[in-house]
Amino acid sequence: MEDAKTMNLEQQRQTVQLEFVNSKQNLKLGDLNAIPLTLDQLKKTTSQSPYVVETFKSGLTAIVYHIRIEGKDWTLKTKRSESLVQNIDGQTSFLNEVQRRIDLSALKQSNPEDFQHIVETQYASFQDGIILSPWIDGAPLQRLDKSVFDQIFNTVIHLELRGLFEWDFCPGNILQSDSARIKLFDFGYMYRFDPKIHFNSNGVDTPIFHGVERFETRFFFDYLLNNPLQLSEAEKFDLYKLEKHCALLAYQNKLKQLKLLGASAHVIEHQ
């Protein structure tokens, strides 16, 4: 194994995560007081369980169940016995998600307005392989406008200023309610970093990657190409210009906040 001094930040993070997995330690968040099911019942949930409304098996590291207990709806995420992503980040993504749920729950408590678009977590246990959250009454993001861009980009900026970098804004990870409110709910590829000295969780090695770029690369450009709402070329171009305008405003605010935080010169100059 490489010495820590010779590993880059990505390799260091992966090493720490694998060591935690191999240690058999547990990480937990919250409790099950709000739901009349035992931990064992939740762990043994299948598509045939009487309280399961829907099953979503498209996830590469977990199966997601929409469950309903005594009239209340929940999202139950259960870890696959083996990740379908055969690399270190895939193998440790469930651990990473539990870690981020812990971080995000603390941020939501201290800054509820800044993180209103992050899903709540009722309970999470790494070793038990479950994450329980209130059900989000919404659908994958389809309709884009200034409000949607502002919600996403402001959340991205708040996350990055608190040292959390989200790599995977894929279509299935952003939900939109009937009232056009956005919710982010999957954090298997969100990693810590120091926003005062680093560009992202890879430190200074990959400056091309940033929050808006991740949204554009993983979601927006694919959206424009597939054009699910059959927009005209002029409408698509107008939407593209609007997205860039909203991103610029968000990043101007990010730059202001980074200066207030005392970020290093190379970070400021790169914004």
C-alpha positions as CSV (number, residue, x, y, z in Angstrom):
1,M,0.0,0.0,0.0
2,E,1.2,3.5,-0.8
3,D,2.4,5.7,2.0
4,A,-0.1,8.4,3.0
5,K,2.5,11.1,2.1
6,T,2.6,9.9,-1.5
7,M,-1.1,9.5,-2.0
8,N,-3.3,12.2,-3.4
9,L,-6.4,13.3,-1.5
10,E,-8.7,11.0,-3.4
11,Q,-6.5,8.0,-2.6
12,Q,-6.3,9.1,1.0
13,R,-10.1,9.3,1.3
14,Q,-10.5,5.9,-0.3
15,T,-8.0,4.3,2.0
16,V,-9.7,5.7,5.1
17,Q,-13.1,4.5,3.9
18,L,-11.9,1.0,3.2
19,E,-10.2,0.9,6.6
20,F,-13.5,1.9,8.3
21,V,-15.4,-0.8,6.3
22,N,-12.9,-3.4,7.4
23,S,-13.0,-2.3,11.0
24,K,-16.6,-3.5,11.3
25,Q,-17.4,-0.3,13.2
26,N,-20.9,1.1,12.9
27,L,-22.2,4.6,12.2
28,K,-25.8,5.5,13.3
29,L,-28.0,8.5,13.0
30,G,-31.5,9.2,14.6
31,D,-33.9,6.6,15.9
32,L,-37.0,4.6,14.9
33,N,-39.4,6.0,17.5
34,A,-41.6,7.5,14.7
35,I,-42.2,4.2,12.9
36,P,-44.0,1.1,14.4
37,L,-41.5,-1.3,12.8
38,T,-38.5,-2.9,14.4
39,L,-35.0,-2.6,13.0
40,D,-35.1,-6.3,12.1
41,Q,-38.3,-5.8,10.2
42,L,-36.9,-3.0,8.2
43,K,-33.7,-5.0,7.4
44,K,-35.8,-7.9,6.1
45,T,-38.0,-5.7,3.9
46,T,-38.7,-7.1,0.4
47,S,-41.0,-6.1,-2.4
48,Q,-43.5,-8.6,-0.9
49,S,-43.6,-6.9,2.5
50,P,-47.2,-5.8,3.2
51,Y,-46.2,-2.2,3.9
52,V,-44.3,-1.7,0.6
53,V,-46.0,0.5,-1.9
54,E,-43.3,0.7,-4.6
55,T,-39.8,-0.8,-5.2
56,F,-37.0,0.9,-7.1
57,K,-34.2,-1.4,-8.1
58,S,-32.3,1.0,-10.5
59,G,-29.8,2.0,-7.8
60,L,-26.3,0.6,-8.1
61,T,-25.6,0.3,-4.4
62,A,-29.0,0.1,-2.8
63,I,-32.6,-0.9,-3.3
64,V,-35.2,1.8,-2.4
65,Y,-38.7,1.1,-1.1
66,H,-41.6,3.4,-0.8
67,I,-43.3,2.2,2.4
68,R,-46.5,3.2,4.1
69,I,-47.1,2.6,7.8
70,E,-50.3,3.8,9.6
71,G,-51.0,6.3,6.8
72,K,-47.5,7.8,6.8
73,D,-45.1,7.4,3.8
74,W,-41.4,6.7,4.1
75,T,-38.4,6.1,1.9
76,L,-36.4,3.0,3.0
77,K,-33.0,2.6,1.4
78,T,-31.4,-0.9,1.9
79,K,-27.8,-1.6,1.0
80,R,-27.2,-4.2,-1.7
81,S,-25.2,-7.2,-0.5
82,E,-22.7,-6.3,-3.2
83,S,-22.4,-2.9,-5.0
84,L,-23.0,-3.0,-8.8
85,V,-20.2,-0.5,-9.1
86,Q,-16.9,-2.4,-8.9
87,N,-14.6,0.3,-7.7
88,I,-13.6,1.7,-4.3
89,D,-16.0,4.6,-4.4
90,G,-18.9,2.3,-5.4
91,Q,-18.0,-0.2,-2.7
92,T,-17.9,2.5,0.0
93,S,-20.8,4.7,-1.3
94,F,-23.3,3.5,1.3
95,L,-20.8,4.2,4.1
96,N,-20.2,7.6,2.5
97,E,-23.9,8.3,2.4
98,V,-24.4,7.5,6.1
99,Q,-21.5,9.8,6.9
100,R,-23.0,12.6,4.8
101,R,-26.5,12.1,6.3
102,I,-24.9,12.7,9.7
103,D,-23.1,15.9,8.4
104,L,-26.2,17.2,6.6
105,S,-28.6,16.5,9.5
106,A,-26.3,18.7,11.7
107,L,-26.3,21.4,9.0
108,K,-30.0,21.3,8.6
109,Q,-30.5,21.8,12.4
110,S,-28.1,24.8,12.5
111,N,-29.0,26.3,9.1
112,P,-32.5,25.1,8.2
113,E,-33.1,27.7,5.4
114,D,-29.7,27.1,3.7
115,F,-30.4,23.4,3.5
116,Q,-34.1,23.2,3.1
117,H,-33.7,21.4,-0.2
118,I,-31.8,18.5,1.4
119,V,-34.0,15.5,2.5
120,E,-34.5,14.8,6.2
121,T,-33.1,11.6,7.7
122,Q,-35.1,9.8,10.3
123,Y,-32.6,6.9,10.8
124,A,-29.5,5.5,9.3
125,S,-27.2,2.6,10.3
126,F,-24.2,1.6,8.2
127,Q,-23.8,-1.9,9.5
128,D,-27.5,-2.6,9.3
129,G,-27.5,-1.3,5.8
130,I,-30.6,0.9,6.0
131,I,-31.5,4.6,5.7
132,L,-35.0,5.8,6.5
133,S,-36.3,9.2,5.4
134,P,-39.7,10.8,5.0
135,W,-41.2,10.0,1.6
136,I,-40.6,12.8,-1.0
137,D,-43.8,13.4,-2.9
138,G,-42.2,14.3,-6.2
139,A,-40.8,13.1,-9.5
140,P,-37.5,13.3,-11.4
141,L,-36.7,16.9,-12.4
142,Q,-38.4,17.8,-15.7
143,R,-39.3,21.4,-15.8
144,L,-36.5,23.9,-15.5
145,D,-36.8,27.6,-14.8
146,K,-35.1,30.4,-12.8
147,S,-36.6,29.2,-9.6
148,V,-35.3,25.6,-10.1
149,F,-31.8,26.8,-11.1
150,D,-31.7,29.1,-8.1
151,Q,-32.8,26.4,-5.7
152,I,-30.1,24.0,-7.0
153,F,-27.2,26.4,-7.3
154,N,-27.9,28.1,-3.9
155,T,-27.9,24.7,-2.3
156,V,-24.7,23.7,-4.1
157,I,-23.0,26.9,-2.9
158,H,-24.1,26.4,0.7
159,L,-22.8,22.8,0.6
160,E,-19.4,23.8,-0.8
161,L,-18.9,26.7,1.6
162,R,-19.5,24.1,4.4
163,G,-16.9,21.8,2.8
164,L,-19.2,19.2,1.0
165,F,-18.7,18.5,-2.7
166,E,-21.4,16.6,-4.6
167,W,-20.1,14.8,-7.7
168,D,-23.3,13.1,-8.9
169,F,-26.1,15.3,-9.9
170,C,-27.6,12.7,-12.2
171,P,-31.3,12.8,-13.2
172,G,-32.4,10.4,-10.6
173,N,-30.9,12.3,-7.7
174,I,-33.0,15.5,-8.0
175,L,-36.7,15.4,-7.3
176,Q,-39.2,18.1,-8.0
177,S,-42.6,18.4,-6.3
178,D,-45.8,19.6,-7.9
179,S,-45.1,23.0,-6.4
180,A,-41.7,23.0,-8.2
181,R,-39.7,22.6,-5.0
182,I,-36.4,20.7,-5.4
183,K,-35.1,18.0,-3.1
184,L,-31.7,16.4,-3.1
185,F,-31.7,12.9,-1.5
186,D,-28.7,10.8,-2.7
187,F,-25.3,11.5,-1.2
188,G,-23.2,8.4,-2.0
189,Y,-20.7,10.5,-3.9
190,M,-20.6,13.6,-1.8
191,Y,-17.2,14.1,-0.2
192,R,-15.6,16.5,2.3
193,F,-13.1,19.1,1.3
194,D,-11.6,22.4,2.6
195,P,-13.2,25.2,0.5
196,K,-10.6,27.7,1.7
197,I,-7.6,25.8,0.1
198,H,-9.2,23.3,-2.3
199,F,-11.3,23.4,-5.4
200,N,-13.2,20.2,-4.7
201,S,-12.6,16.9,-2.8
202,N,-9.6,16.2,-5.0
203,G,-7.8,19.2,-3.6
204,V,-6.2,21.2,-6.4
205,D,-5.6,18.3,-8.7
206,T,-8.8,18.7,-10.8
207,P,-9.8,22.4,-10.9
208,I,-12.1,21.8,-13.9
209,F,-14.7,20.2,-11.6
210,H,-17.0,22.4,-9.6
211,G,-20.6,22.4,-8.4
212,V,-22.3,23.9,-11.4
213,E,-20.2,21.9,-13.8
214,R,-21.3,18.8,-12.0
215,F,-24.9,19.7,-12.5
216,E,-24.3,20.6,-16.2
217,T,-22.3,17.5,-17.0
218,R,-24.4,15.0,-15.0
219,F,-27.8,16.4,-15.8
220,F,-28.4,19.7,-17.8
221,F,-26.5,19.0,-21.0
222,D,-28.1,15.5,-21.2
223,Y,-31.5,17.2,-20.6
224,L,-30.9,19.6,-23.5
225,L,-29.8,16.8,-25.8
226,N,-32.7,14.5,-25.0
227,N,-35.2,17.4,-24.8
228,P,-38.0,15.6,-22.9
229,L,-40.4,18.5,-23.2
230,Q,-39.8,19.0,-27.0
231,L,-38.5,22.5,-26.7
232,S,-37.7,24.4,-29.8
233,E,-34.1,25.3,-30.6
234,A,-34.8,28.9,-29.5
235,E,-36.4,27.7,-26.3
236,K,-33.4,25.5,-25.5
237,F,-31.0,28.3,-26.2
238,D,-33.0,30.6,-23.9
239,L,-32.9,28.0,-21.2
240,Y,-29.1,27.6,-21.6
241,K,-28.6,31.3,-21.3
242,L,-30.9,31.4,-18.2
243,E,-28.9,28.6,-16.6
244,K,-25.6,30.4,-17.2
245,H,-27.1,33.6,-15.8
246,C,-28.3,31.9,-12.6
247,A,-24.9,30.1,-12.2
248,L,-23.0,33.4,-12.6
249,L,-25.1,35.1,-9.8
250,A,-24.6,32.1,-7.5
251,Y,-20.8,32.0,-8.1
252,Q,-20.6,35.8,-7.5
253,N,-22.1,35.1,-4.1
254,K,-19.8,32.2,-3.6
255,L,-16.7,34.3,-4.4
256,K,-17.9,37.0,-1.9
257,Q,-18.4,34.3,0.8
258,L,-15.0,32.7,0.1
259,K,-13.3,36.1,0.6
260,L,-15.1,36.5,3.9
261,L,-13.9,33.0,4.9
262,G,-10.3,34.0,4.2
263,A,-9.9,31.6,1.3
264,S,-6.4,31.3,-0.2
265,A,-5.4,33.4,-3.2
266,H,-5.3,30.5,-5.6
267,V,-8.9,29.5,-4.7
268,I,-10.1,33.1,-5.1
269,E,-8.3,33.6,-8.4
270,H,-9.8,30.3,-9.8
271,Q,-13.4,31.4,-9.2
